[in-house]
């Protein structure tokens, strides 16, 4: 970056130059005047010497002794002032001539020589006087020239300095002032631009341009912020309008929804609710009870359990002294920043659903009981006909009896499944635990299903690994295997393969039933274990079943503390995995039997006719 002298430095230099110029001219003038004075004194002394020399010659020519003595004295004084040393000798000789004249002697010897010497002195002094006069003339001319030159130089320097100040100081300052006026008028694009100015002035111009650029950037940023604020304002207005419309829509939805909905604060006070909620709260208040889940109520009966305080909660409550039941759902509500606003309370009356469930259970129990009696009689008479006849029955009659027996046993199993589903609905599954050899249980179930597998031309194999005996209800676990094998055989075409695997998986026993059948559509897999649910490929192929088999499987497995899962790819088969907790021998010896007796539901005697996969 080029370095420039500052304004103060340049002013000092300019003033110093002018002062030096004036001082030089003044010194030259003083020297000239001093030389003039010296020359004038020397000229006067030379003139006095020449005049006294002439006076002495005149006195010498007249022989005037007194004139010679006076001339000698004047010549000596003039020579001393003029610095002519020979005048003292001439003065002595003049005094000697005066003494000789006083004695009235004839013309003394050497008078003519003295006269010649005086004449020569006078001539020389006159020449010296002329030289001094010329020198004075020259000095005078030099003084005039020096003065005129100094004055001219001073004027030129002053004029140059003024021009320099005008170009480097005044012009940039005028530009800065003009730019400032344009900025004041609102033109933020005005700039001083690059100008050759004196240090501080140039820096002032650059700083001014930087300030103008900063002002322009600030105005641009401010305009952008104003546009953003205007846009945000319009968005805010639109959001407020939408919020008002949304609030009115939410209020309309709340007022028209049949379920009771309310938002409660931390103390249970209502923030917002709808008419059904107000009616339900009034009904509970009439019985001196509350719907607030934070206050325990003796009338509430939990069905699905509740999470810890502050989380979601699902349960059922009933009005004291009445038969009205309600499903209650409570969940915390947070804003966009995660702060707790309150609790959402949703109450739905399920009195009709519970009455329908009770009626359905009663119907299942009644129908199952009423159907089991004639079916048992039918099976008894069939066995009587096939065993007590002294002679073998004709082939046609034997085939008819076989069809009757097979369908009667299928009906028995269906009735048993219906009765089982009705009895475990709303009540815990009661088991009779004992030591179970899972390997033997799997082998028995496979052998029981082998006949039907051979009839369907399906390969049925087992892969059994050594496992420990476990604690469980053998009949119910056999029912699990029967249902899974029945499903696998029904959905596997001829030439397919069904594999039953048993292995120990650490702290769990794993039973797998895999087939190479038609598989299960992905959209049906989440609902397989729902009651009475049948996959689309089952209904499309008209495969018989009620949709209770897998529901029973899940109920029994979960009753043993285990889990069941399915993995299937359509067209490649399905694999059901049952995990049961492994229990050591000490735990088995201490395992208590649950209170109560197991429901009296017949276990299937064979795998034939088991319900299809749910």
C-alpha positions in Angstrom: 0.0 0.0 0.0 1.4 3.4 -1.0 2.3 5.6 1.9 1.2 9.2 1.7 2.4 12.1 3.8 -0.1 13.5 6.2 -1.8 16.9 5.9 0.0 18.3 8.9 3.4 17.0 7.6 2.8 18.6 4.2 1.8 21.9 5.7 4.9 21.9 8.0 7.1 21.2 5.0 5.5 23.9 2.9 5.7 26.5 5.6 9.3 25.4 6.3 10.2 25.8 2.6 8.6 29.3 2.5 10.4 30.3 5.7 13.8 29.0 4.3 13.2 30.9 1.1 12.4 34.1 3.0 15.4 33.6 5.3 17.7 33.0 2.3 16.6 36.2 0.6 16.9 38.1 3.9 20.4 36.8 4.5 21.4 37.7 0.9 20.1 41.2 1.4 21.8 41.6 4.8 25.1 40.4 3.3 24.8 42.8 0.4 24.0 45.7 2.7 27.0 44.8 4.8 29.2 44.6 1.8 27.9 48.0 0.6 28.6 49.5 4.0 32.1 48.1 4.0 32.8 49.2 0.5 31.4 52.7 1.3 33.7 53.0 4.2 36.6 51.8 2.2 35.7 54.3 -0.6 35.5 57.2 1.8 38.9 56.2 3.3 40.5 55.9 -0.1 39.0 59.2 -1.1 40.4 60.8 2.1 43.9 59.3 1.4 43.8 60.5 -2.2 42.6 64.0 -1.2 45.2 64.3 1.6 47.9 63.1 -0.8 46.9 65.8 -3.3 46.8 68.4 -0.5 50.3 67.3 0.6 51.6 67.6 -2.9 50.2 71.1 -3.2 51.8 72.1 0.1 55.1 70.4 -1.0 55.0 72.3 -4.3 54.5 75.6 -2.4 57.0 74.8 0.2 54.4 75.4 2.9 55.8 73.9 6.0 52.7 74.2 8.0 50.6 72.8 5.1 53.1 69.8 4.9 52.7 69.1 8.6 49.0 69.3 8.4 48.9 67.2 5.3 51.2 64.6 6.9 49.0 64.4 9.9 45.8 64.1 7.8 47.5 61.6 5.5 48.5 59.5 8.4 45.0 59.4 9.9 43.4 58.8 6.5 45.8 56.0 5.8 45.3 54.4 9.2 41.5 54.5 8.6 41.8 53.2 5.1 44.3 50.5 6.0 47.0 51.9 3.7 50.3 51.2 5.6 52.6 53.2 3.4 50.8 56.5 4.3 52.6 56.4 7.7 56.0 56.5 5.9 54.9 59.2 3.5 53.6 61.2 6.5 57.0 60.9 8.2 58.7 62.1 5.0 56.3 65.0 4.8 57.0 66.0 8.3 60.8 65.9 7.4 60.2 68.1 4.4 58.2 70.5 6.6 61.1 70.7 9.0 63.6 71.3 6.2 61.3 74.1 4.9 61.2 75.6 8.3 65.0 75.9 8.3 64.7 77.9 5.2 66.9 75.5 3.4 66.8 75.3 -0.4 64.6 72.6 -1.9 65.4 69.5 0.1 66.6 66.5 -1.6 64.0 63.9 -2.2 61.1 66.3 -2.5 60.5 65.3 -6.1 60.7 61.7 -5.2 58.2 62.3 -2.4 56.0 64.1 -4.8 56.1 61.2 -7.2 55.3 58.8 -4.5 52.3 60.9 -3.3 51.1 61.2 -6.9 51.4 57.4 -7.3 49.5 57.0 -4.0 46.8 59.3 -5.2 46.5 57.6 -8.5 46.4 54.2 -6.9 43.7 55.3 -4.4 41.7 56.8 -7.2 41.9 53.4 -9.1 40.9 51.6 -5.9 38.0 54.0 -5.4 36.8 53.3 -9.0 37.0 49.6 -8.3 35.1 49.9 -5.1 32.5 52.0 -6.8 32.1 49.3 -9.5 31.9 46.7 -6.7 29.2 48.7 -5.0 27.3 48.9 -8.2 27.6 45.2 -8.7 26.5 44.5 -5.2 23.5 46.8 -5.6 22.5 45.0 -8.7 22.9 41.7 -7.0 20.8 42.9 -4.1 18.0 43.9 -6.5 18.3 40.7 -8.4 18.2 38.6 -5.1 15.3 40.6 -3.8 13.3 40.3 -7.0 14.2 36.6 -7.2 13.1 36.0 -3.6 9.9 37.8 -4.1 9.1 36.0 -7.3 10.1 32.6 -5.8 7.9 33.4 -2.8 5.0 34.3 -5.0 5.5 31.2 -7.1 5.7 28.9 -4.1 2.7 30.5 -2.5 0.8 30.1 -5.8 1.9 26.5 -6.2 1.0 25.7 -2.6 -2.4 27.2 -3.1 -3.0 25.2 -6.3 -1.8 22.1 -4.5 -4.1 22.7 -1.6 -7.0 23.4 -4.0 -6.4 20.1 -5.9 -5.5 17.9 -3.0 -7.5 19.4 -0.1 -10.3 21.7 -1.2 -11.5 19.6 -4.2 -11.7 16.3 -2.2 -13.5 18.2 0.6 -16.0 19.6 -1.9 -16.5 16.1 -3.3 -17.1 14.8 0.2 -19.5 17.6 1.0 -21.4 17.0 -2.3 -21.6 13.3 -1.6 -22.8 14.0 1.9 -25.6 16.2 0.5 -26.6 13.4 -1.9 -26.7 10.9 1.0 -28.8 13.3 3.0 -31.1 13.6 0.1 -31.6 9.8 0.1 -29.2 8.7 -2.6 -27.3 5.9 -0.8 -25.5 4.9 -4.0 -23.5 8.2 -3.9 -19.7 7.7 -3.5 -16.8 10.1 -3.4 -14.7 7.7 -5.5 -10.9 7.6 -5.9 -9.3 11.0 -5.7 -5.6 12.0 -5.2 -5.9 13.7 -1.9 -3.6 14.6 1.0 -3.3 11.7 3.6 -6.0 12.6 6.0 -8.3 13.9 3.3 -7.9 10.7 1.2 -8.5 8.7 4.3 -11.6 10.8 5.0 -12.9 10.1 1.5 -12.3 6.4 1.8 -13.9 6.3 5.2 -16.8 8.3 3.9 -17.3 5.7 1.1 -17.1 2.9 3.6 -19.7 4.6 5.7 -21.9 5.1 2.6 -21.5 1.4 1.7 -22.3 0.4 5.2 -25.4 2.6 5.2 -26.5 1.1 1.9 -25.9 -2.4 3.2 -27.9 -1.5 6.3 -30.7 -0.1 4.3 -30.7 -3.2 2.1 -30.7 -5.4 5.1 -33.5 -3.3 6.7 -35.5 -3.5 3.5 -35.0 -7.2 3.4 -36.1 -7.5 7.0 -39.1 -5.3 6.3 -40.1 -7.6 3.4 -39.6 -10.6 5.7 -41.6 -8.9 8.4 -44.3 -8.1 5.9 -44.3 -11.7 4.7 -44.3 -13.0 8.3 -47.1 -10.6 9.1 -49.2 -11.9 6.2 -48.4 -15.4 7.3 -49.2 -14.6 10.9 -52.5 -13.1 9.8 -53.2 -16.1 7.7 -52.1 -18.4 10.5 -54.4 -16.6 13.0 -57.3 -16.8 10.4 -56.5 -20.5 9.9 -56.2 -21.0 13.7 -59.6 -19.4 14.2 -61.1 -21.5 11.5 -59.3 -24.5 12.9 -60.6 -23.7 16.4 -64.1 -23.3 15.1 -63.7 -26.6 13.2 -62.3 -28.3 16.2 -65.1 -27.0 18.3 -67.7 -28.1 15.8 -66.0 -31.6 15.7 -65.9 -31.8 19.4 -69.6 -30.7 19.7 -70.7 -33.2 17.1 -68.6 -36.3 18.0 -70.5 -38.9 20.0 -67.5 -39.6 22.3 -66.9 -37.6 25.4 -63.7 -35.6 25.0 -62.0 -33.1 27.4 -58.7 -31.5 28.0 -57.7 -31.3 31.7 -55.0 -29.3 33.3 -52.6 -30.6 36.0 -55.2 -30.1 38.8 -57.9 -31.9 36.9 -59.8 -28.7 35.9 -61.5 -28.7 32.5 -59.8 -26.6 29.9 -62.1 -27.5 27.0 -64.8 -30.2 26.6 -67.8 -31.1 24.5 -71.4 -31.7 25.4 -71.1 -35.5 25.7 -68.3 -35.1 28.2 -70.3 -32.6 30.2 -73.2 -35.1 30.3 -70.9 -38.0 31.4 -69.3 -35.8 34.1 -72.7 -34.8 35.4 -73.7 -38.4 35.6 -70.6 -39.3 37.6 -70.9 -36.2 39.8 -74.4 -37.3 40.7 -72.9 -40.5 42.2 -70.2 -38.5 44.1 -67.4 -40.0 41.9 -65.1 -38.6 39.2 -63.7 -39.4 35.8 -60.3 -37.9 36.7 -57.8 -40.8 36.4 -55.6 -39.1 39.0 -58.2 -39.9 41.7 -58.7 -43.7 42.4 -62.3 -44.8 42.0 -63.8 -48.0 43.5 -66.1 -48.2 40.5 -63.3 -48.4 38.0 -62.2 -51.8 36.8 -59.0 -52.0 34.8 -59.0 -54.3 31.8 -56.0 -53.4 29.7 -53.8 -52.0 32.4 -52.4 -48.5 32.8 -49.0 -47.0 32.4 -47.1 -45.0 35.0 -48.4 -41.6 36.0 -48.0 -39.1 33.2 -48.2 -41.6 30.4 -51.0 -43.1 28.4 -53.7 -45.0 30.3 -56.5 -47.2 29.0 -59.1 -48.7 31.4 -62.8 -49.1 32.0 -65.0 -47.4 34.5 -68.6 -48.0 35.5 -71.3 -45.9 37.2 -71.9 -47.0 40.8 -75.2 -48.7 41.2 -75.8 -49.0 37.5 -74.9 -51.1 34.5 -73.4 -48.3 32.4 -69.8 -49.0 31.5 -67.3 -46.6 29.8 -63.9 -47.1 28.1 -61.5 -44.4 29.3 -58.4 -43.2 27.6 -56.0 -40.7 29.1 -52.8 -39.3 27.5 -50.5 -36.3 28.2 -50.7 -33.4 25.7 -47.5 -31.4 24.8 -47.0 -28.4 22.7 -44.5 -28.0 19.9 -41.6 -27.4 22.4 -42.4 -30.5 24.4 -44.0 -28.6 27.4 -46.9 -30.3 29.1 -50.2 -28.6 28.4 -52.5 -31.0 30.1 -54.2 -34.4 29.8 -56.5 -35.6 27.1 -59.5 -37.5 28.5 -61.6 -39.5 26.1 -64.6 -41.5 27.4 -66.7 -43.8 25.3 -69.8 -45.7 26.5 -69.4 -49.4 25.9 -72.4 -50.6 27.8 -74.0 -52.1 24.7 -70.7 -53.7 23.7 -70.3 -55.4 27.0 -73.9 -56.6 27.0 -73.3 -57.9 23.5 -70.2 -59.7 24.6 -72.0 -61.2 27.6 -74.8 -62.3 25.3 -72.3 -63.7 22.8 -70.5 -65.7 25.5 -73.8 -67.0 26.9 -74.8 -67.9 23.3 -71.5 -69.7 22.7 -71.7 -71.6 26.0 -75.3 -72.5 25.4 -74.8 -73.6 21.8 -71.6 -75.5 22.6 -73.3 -77.3 25.4 -76.4 -78.0 23.4 -74.4 -79.3 20.5 -72.0 -81.4 22.4 -74.8 -83.6 23.8 -76.2 -84.8 20.5 -72.8 -85.0 19.0 -71.6 -87.2 21.8 -74.7 -89.4 21.3 -74.0 -89.6 17.5 -70.4 -90.7 18.1 -71.5 -93.2 20.7 -74.0 -94.8 18.3 -71.5 -94.8 15.5 -69.0 -96.6 17.6 -71.7 -99.0 18.7 -72.7 -99.8 15.1 -69.1 -100.3 14.1 -68.0 -102.4 17.1 -71.1 -104.4 18.2 -72.2 -105.8 14.8 -71.6 -109.5 14.8 -71.0 -109.5 11.1 -69.0 -106.8 9.2 -71.1 -104.1 7.7 -71.4 -103.7 3.9 -68.7 -101.4 2.4 -71.2 -98.7 1.5 -72.6 -98.6 5.0 -69.1 -98.6 6.6 -68.1 -95.7 4.4 -71.3 -93.8 5.4 -70.5 -94.4 9.1 -66.9 -93.2 8.6 -68.2 -90.0 7.0 -70.6 -89.5 9.9 -67.9 -90.2 12.5 -65.4 -87.9 10.8 -67.8 -84.9 10.6 -69.1 -85.5 14.1 -65.6 -85.4 15.5 -65.0 -82.2 13.4 -68.1 -80.7 14.9 -66.9 -81.7 18.4 -63.6 -79.9 17.9 -65.3 -76.8 16.5 -67.6 -76.8 19.5 -64.6 -77.2 21.8 -62.8 -74.3 20.2 -65.9 -72.1 20.5 -66.4 -73.0 24.1 -62.7 -72.4 24.8 -62.8 -69.0 23.2 -65.9 -68.1 25.1 -64.6 -69.2 28.5 -61.2 -67.4 28.2 -62.7 -64.2 27.0 -62.5 -61.7 29.9 -61.0 -64.3 32.3 -57.5 -65.6 32.8 -56.6 -68.9 31.3 -56.4 -71.6 34.0 -53.7 -74.2 33.4 -52.6 -77.4 35.1 -48.8 -77.2 35.1 -46.6 -80.2 35.3 -43.4 -81.6 33.8 -43.6 -81.8 30.0 -41.3 -83.6 27.7 -41.4 -81.3 24.7 -39.6 -83.8 22.4 -42.1 -86.5 23.1 -44.9 -84.0 22.8 -43.7 -83.0 19.3 -43.3 -86.6 18.2 -46.8 -87.5 19.3 -48.3 -84.5 17.5 -46.4 -85.3 14.3 -47.4 -89.0 14.4 -51.0 -88.0 15.0 -50.9 -85.8 11.9 -48.8 -88.1 9.7 -51.8 -90.0 8.4 -53.4 -86.9 7.0 -50.1 -85.7 5.6 -49.6 -89.0 3.7 -53.2 -88.7 2.3 -52.4 -85.1 1.1 -48.9 -86.3 -0.3 -47.1 -83.9 2.0 -43.7 -84.7 3.5 -43.8 -84.3 7.3 -40.4 -84.3 9.0 -39.0 -83.3 12.4 -35.7 -81.8 13.5 -35.5 -82.3 17.3 -32.6 -81.2 19.4 -32.1 -82.4 23.0 -33.9 -80.0 25.3 -34.7 -79.9 29.0 -38.1 -80.9 30.3 -40.3 -77.8 31.0 -43.2 -76.9 33.2 -46.6 -76.5 31.5 -50.0 -77.8 30.7 -49.3 -80.8 28.4 -52.8 -81.0 26.9 -52.8 -77.3 26.1 -49.4 -77.4 24.5 -50.5 -80.4 22.5 -53.4 -78.3 21.3 -51.0 -75.6 20.2 -49.0 -78.1 18.1 -52.2 -79.7 16.7 -53.5 -76.3 15.5 -50.2 -75.3 14.0 -49.8 -78.6 12.2 -53.4 -78.5 11.0 -52.8 -75.1 9.5 -49.5 -76.1 7.8 -51.1 -79.2 6.2 -54.2 -77.3 5.0 -52.2 -74.6 3.3 -49.5 -76.8 1.8 -50.2 -78.3 -1.7 -49.4 -81.9 -2.6 -45.7 -82.4 -3.0 -44.9 -79.8 -0.3 -43.0 -80.1 2.9 -43.8 -79.4 6.6 -40.9 -79.3 9.1 -41.3 -79.2 12.9 -38.2 -78.1 14.8 -37.4 -78.1 18.5 -34.4 -76.4 19.9 -33.1 -74.7 23.0 -32.5 -71.0 22.6 -30.7 -70.0 25.8 -33.3 -69.2 28.4 -36.2 -70.2 26.0 -37.4 -73.3 24.2 -38.1 -72.7 20.5 -40.7 -74.7 18.5 -41.0 -73.9 14.8 -43.6 -75.2 12.3 -42.5 -74.3 8.8 -44.3 -75.2 5.5 -43.7 -74.6 1.8 -47.4 -73.7 1.2 -49.1 -70.7 -0.3 -47.9 -68.2 2.3 -49.8 -65.4 4.0 -50.4 -61.9 2.4 -48.5 -59.2 4.2 -51.6 -57.1 4.9 -53.2 -60.1 6.7 -50.2 -61.0 8.9 -50.9 -58.3 11.6 -54.4 -59.7 12.1 -53.7 -63.5 12.1 -54.2 -63.9 15.8 -57.5 -61.9 16.0 -60.6 -63.9 16.7 -62.6 -65.1 13.7 -60.2 -63.5 11.3 -59.6 -65.4 8.0 -57.0 -64.5 5.5 -58.1 -63.7 1.9 -56.3 -66.7 0.4 -58.3 -69.0 2.8 -61.6 -67.6 1.7 -60.6 -67.6 -1.9 -59.6 -71.3 -1.7 -62.7 -72.2 0.4 -60.6 -73.8 3.1 -62.8 -74.6 6.1 -62.3 -73.0 9.5 -63.7 -70.5 12.0 -60.6 -68.3 12.4 -60.1 -69.4 16.1 -57.1 -71.7 15.8 -54.3 -69.1 16.0 -56.3 -67.2 18.6 -56.3 -70.3 20.8 -52.5 -70.8 20.1 -51.7 -67.3 21.2 -53.9 -67.5 24.3 -52.3 -70.8 25.4 -48.7 -69.7 24.7 -49.1 -66.4 26.4 -50.7 -68.2 29.4 -47.4 -70.1 29.6 -45.4 -66.9 29.7 -44.2 -67.3 26.1 -44.8 -65.7 22.7 -45.7 -66.7 19.2 -44.7 -65.0 15.9 -45.2 -65.6 12.2 -42.9 -65.0 9.3 -44.2 -65.5 5.8 -43.5 -64.6 2.2 -46.5 -65.1 -0.2 -45.9 -68.0 -2.5 -43.0 -69.4 -0.4 -44.7 -70.7 2.7 -45.0 -69.7 6.4 -43.1 -70.2 9.6 -44.7 -70.0 13.0 -42.3 -69.7 16.0 -43.3 -70.5 19.6 -41.0 -69.4 22.4 -41.6 -70.9 25.8 -39.5 -70.0 28.9 -37.0 -72.6 30.0 -37.3 -73.6 33.7 -34.6 -75.5 35.6 -35.4 -78.6 37.7 -35.5 -76.6 41.0 -37.9 -74.1 39.6 -40.1 -76.9 38.4 -40.2 -78.5 41.8 -41.4 -75.3 43.3 -43.8 -74.2 40.5 -47.3 -73.8 42.1 -50.5 -74.7 40.3 -52.8 -71.8 39.6 -56.0 -71.6 41.8 -59.1 -73.0 40.4 -59.7 -75.7 37.9 -59.2 -75.6 34.2 -62.3 -75.1 32.1 -63.8 -78.3 31.0 -63.1 -78.2 27.3 -62.3 -81.4 25.4 -58.9 -81.4 23.8 -58.9 -82.6 20.2 -58.3 -86.3 19.8 -56.7 -85.9 16.4 -55.4 -83.2 14.1 -58.2 -83.6 11.7 -60.7 -80.7 11.5 -58.6 -78.2 13.5 -59.5 -74.6 12.8 -57.4 -72.9 10.1 -54.8 -70.2 10.9 -56.5 -67.1 12.2 
